[in-house]
Every structure is written in C-alpha cells, then in structure tokens.
Amino acid sequence: MLRMLEHSLSDGALYRFRNPRTADGDTVKMLQLLKAFWRSVSMVFEDAWGLPPRRSRLMHGAGIIGVGLLMDAIAERYAEVDVPTIEVFRQELAPLRDVCHWTEGVWYFADGRERKWNEVQNIPKDIQMLAMHLLTEYRERVVRGSIA
C-alpha cells in the first residue's frame, strides 16, 4: 500500500493535490479520492476484497500497486473533475472484471504469458506485468470504447 501511495504522490493522481514547493498537500482531497476509489474497487471486485493476500491477489502487493496505477489513470482521465465519485470509479473499473483473476483462474497477459492467479508475485517483474495488463485492458475496454 505504501508503494502505491508513494507512486501516486510523486507521479499520479495524488500529486495534483500537493504543493510542490512546500510538499504540503490537500489531505482532505487526497483522502476523498482514495476513499472513493478503494470503495469502488471493493464493489467491483467484491469476491476478492478483504481476503488475505494468499487467497486474493487484489489484496497482495502486486494487486494493490497495479490497481493503484488504475486509480491514477482514471483520475487523470477525469482531471477536470476535482475528485471522481465512487460511481465514476465503479463504472470505469467494471469492464475489467472479466480479465481480472484475483482469486481463481488464469491471467492471460498480452505478450502470451499465462499465470495461475496465485503465481503473480510481489516482485518487480510481476508487478510491472500485472500493472501493464491492467492499464492495457483499461485503455482497450474503457478509454478506446468511449471514443468509438
């Protein structure tokens, strides 16, 4: 969770609520964003939410970081809105439900690799592979879908 927050504070959605000169930030807005996003995650992926990491890769380091990058991408897409609502986040995440295998099944990655759900580990190459998968699927299923 800390790595996800650090990334978002330095390069993601939480960064825009910081004052770069003082490093102070609007913690109320940051918390509002985090609460809205993670509440929507709990709704969209309710079967994987709150389980121990050994039973849910969503609650695992790789899942937290990967999904945190989705938070940044969605918030960037809605940059004109101060903080996207739970419903906005939920609608943006829902199309990913079918390609996320947090608790069972097999992940099918774009480069042809396959991994059983519980073989995704909290190591840099797996984190990157999962994050790229989530972001690619988000762009394909949501961003491009709304442009067409």
C-alpha positions as semicolon CSV with decimal commas, in nm:
position;residue;x (nm);y (nm);z (nm)
1;M;0,000;0,000;0,000
2;L;0,283;0,239;0,084
3;R;0,448;0,193;-0,256
4;M;0,116;0,262;-0,428
5;L;0,072;0,581;-0,224
6;E;0,431;0,693;-0,283
7;H;0,392;0,649;-0,658
8;S;0,063;0,837;-0,669
9;L;0,207;1,121;-0,456
10;S;0,513;1,157;-0,678
11;D;0,368;1,089;-1,025
12;G;-0,002;1,013;-1,005
13;A;-0,344;1,132;-0,902
14;L;-0,244;1,245;-0,553
15;Y;0,035;1,464;-0,691
16;R;-0,205;1,728;-0,819
17;F;-0,322;1,789;-0,462
18;R;0,033;1,870;-0,347
19;N;0,214;2,199;-0,338
20;P;0,549;2,111;-0,498
21;R;0,729;2,400;-0,329
22;T;0,627;2,312;0,025
23;A;0,537;1,943;-0,014
24;D;0,217;2,024;0,175
25;G;-0,100;1,890;0,032
26;D;-0,473;1,899;0,046
27;T;-0,511;1,587;0,258
28;V;-0,889;1,617;0,258
29;K;-0,900;1,586;-0,123
30;M;-0,638;1,311;-0,120
31;L;-0,840;1,108;0,127
32;Q;-1,160;1,177;-0,063
33;L;-1,000;1,040;-0,380
34;L;-0,853;0,735;-0,206
35;K;-1,176;0,652;-0,027
36;A;-1,388;0,687;-0,342
37;F;-1,151;0,475;-0,547
38;W;-1,096;0,194;-0,299
39;R;-1,466;0,180;-0,213
40;S;-1,539;0,130;-0,582
41;V;-1,271;-0,142;-0,600
42;S;-1,443;-0,319;-0,310
43;M;-1,771;-0,304;-0,501
44;V;-1,643;-0,414;-0,842
45;F;-1,420;-0,691;-0,708
46;E;-1,627;-0,779;-0,402
47;D;-1,540;-1,151;-0,416
48;A;-1,167;-1,070;-0,388
49;W;-1,194;-0,777;-0,147
50;G;-1,080;-0,818;0,212
51;L;-0,937;-1,167;0,173
52;P;-0,585;-1,247;0,291
53;P;-0,318;-1,198;0,020
54;R;-0,267;-1,573;-0,013
55;R;-0,635;-1,603;-0,121
56;S;-0,664;-1,282;-0,325
57;R;-0,404;-1,119;-0,545
58;L;-0,610;-0,800;-0,527
59;M;-0,508;-0,769;-0,162
60;H;-0,149;-0,867;-0,247
61;G;0,130;-0,617;-0,306
62;A;0,125;-0,667;-0,684
63;G;-0,252;-0,617;-0,697
64;I;-0,250;-0,307;-0,477
65;I;0,019;-0,140;-0,687
66;G;-0,139;-0,241;-1,018
67;V;-0,485;-0,125;-0,919
68;G;-0,333;0,193;-0,772
69;L;-0,200;0,274;-1,117
70;L;-0,554;0,234;-1,248
71;M;-0,663;0,492;-0,990
72;D;-0,407;0,732;-1,132
73;A;-0,517;0,664;-1,492
74;I;-0,887;0,707;-1,415
75;A;-0,830;1,023;-1,211
76;E;-0,619;1,164;-1,496
77;R;-0,898;1,089;-1,742
78;Y;-1,134;1,286;-1,518
79;A;-0,886;1,562;-1,436
80;E;-1,147;1,830;-1,499
81;V;-1,344;1,684;-1,206
82;D;-1,185;1,764;-0,873
83;V;-1,234;1,412;-0,736
84;P;-1,422;1,145;-0,932
85;T;-1,713;0,991;-0,747
86;I;-1,744;0,630;-0,633
87;E;-1,988;0,575;-0,918
88;V;-1,746;0,712;-1,179
89;F;-1,467;0,489;-1,050
90;R;-1,705;0,192;-1,037
91;Q;-1,815;0,243;-1,399
92;E;-1,454;0,273;-1,512
93;L;-1,345;-0,044;-1,329
94;A;-1,645;-0,267;-1,407
95;P;-1,536;-0,359;-1,764
96;L;-1,215;-0,506;-1,617
97;R;-1,396;-0,760;-1,401
98;D;-1,374;-1,034;-1,666
99;V;-0,999;-1,001;-1,721
100;C;-0,900;-0,995;-1,354
101;H;-0,832;-1,327;-1,189
102;W;-0,772;-1,220;-0,832
103;T;-0,884;-1,542;-0,660
104;E;-0,902;-1,817;-0,921
105;G;-0,835;-1,897;-1,284
106;V;-0,553;-1,788;-1,510
107;W;-0,421;-1,444;-1,604
108;Y;-0,372;-1,409;-1,980
109;F;-0,114;-1,140;-2,047
110;A;-0,078;-0,958;-2,380
111;D;0,267;-1,100;-2,451
112;G;0,125;-1,452;-2,450
113;R;0,232;-1,539;-2,098
114;E;-0,015;-1,714;-1,874
115;R;-0,004;-1,735;-1,497
116;K;-0,229;-1,907;-1,248
117;W;-0,400;-1,647;-1,034
118;N;-0,177;-1,716;-0,733
119;E;0,150;-1,727;-0,926
120;V;0,165;-1,347;-0,959
121;Q;0,424;-1,244;-0,703
122;N;0,521;-0,920;-0,532
123;I;0,841;-0,883;-0,732
124;P;0,921;-0,602;-0,977
125;K;0,875;-0,801;-1,299
126;D;0,538;-0,944;-1,188
127;I;0,418;-0,609;-1,058
128;Q;0,508;-0,448;-1,389
129;M;0,348;-0,730;-1,589
130;L;0,023;-0,707;-1,390
131;A;0,018;-0,327;-1,398
132;M;0,071;-0,318;-1,775
133;H;-0,201;-0,578;-1,820
134;L;-0,450;-0,376;-1,615
135;L;-0,364;-0,047;-1,786
136;T;-0,375;-0,201;-2,134
137;E;-0,711;-0,363;-2,069
138;Y;-0,841;-0,037;-1,922
139;R;-0,736;0,156;-2,234
140;E;-0,883;-0,109;-2,466
141;R;-1,211;-0,170;-2,285
142;V;-1,288;0,172;-2,143
143;V;-1,092;0,459;-2,296
144;R;-1,099;0,344;-2,658
145;G;-1,450;0,208;-2,617
146;S;-1,578;0,551;-2,516
147;I;-1,407;0,722;-2,812
148;A;-1,554;0,490;-3,074
